[in-house]
Amino acid sequence: MSAHENTIHHSDHDHDDAPHSSLSGYLIGFVLSIILTAIPFWLVMNGVISHRPTAVLVLGGFAVAQILVHMVYFLHMNGKVEGGWTLVSTIFTVVFVAIAIAGTLWVMFHMNENMMPSHGGHMAHPNPAEPHRTP
C-alpha cells in the first residue's frame, strides 16, 4: 500500500459522527434541567393547579421536556449520530414501553372490574344498621 493510498484510506474513516460536547452545551442542559425541575416543584408546593387531571398533564409535560433535554444535551442523541440508528432505536424503545404500560394498565383495569366482589351490585348489605332478614 503506497503512502497516498494509506492517507486516503485513513482519511475516509477519520471523520467521526459522534457528537462533540462542550462546556456551554452541558451548562445549557444543566440550566434547563434545573428550570424544568423548579417550575413543577413550585406548581405543586404552592397548589397553583387545583384540578388534579390538569396537574397530572402539566407535570407529565414537564417530565417529557426534561427527558428530551437530557437526551439532547447529555446523551447527545440526534438524527445524525450513527446514521440515525440511535434515534430509531430510542423511538422503538419508547413505543415498546408505551405498549407494555398500556397493555398492563388495560389488563389490570379489566381484572379489577371483573374480579372484585364489591363491583356489580354484589355488596353484602346496603344498610349495615338494619338487620339482615332471610326469607
Secondary structure, 3 states (H helix, E strand, C coil): CCHHHHHHHHHHCCCCCCCCCCHHHHHHHHHHHHHHHHHHHHHHHCCCCCCHHHHHHHHHHHHHHHHHHHHHHHCCCCCCHHHHHHHHHHHHHHHHHHHHHHHHHHHHHHHHHHHCCCCCCCCCCCCCCCCCCCC
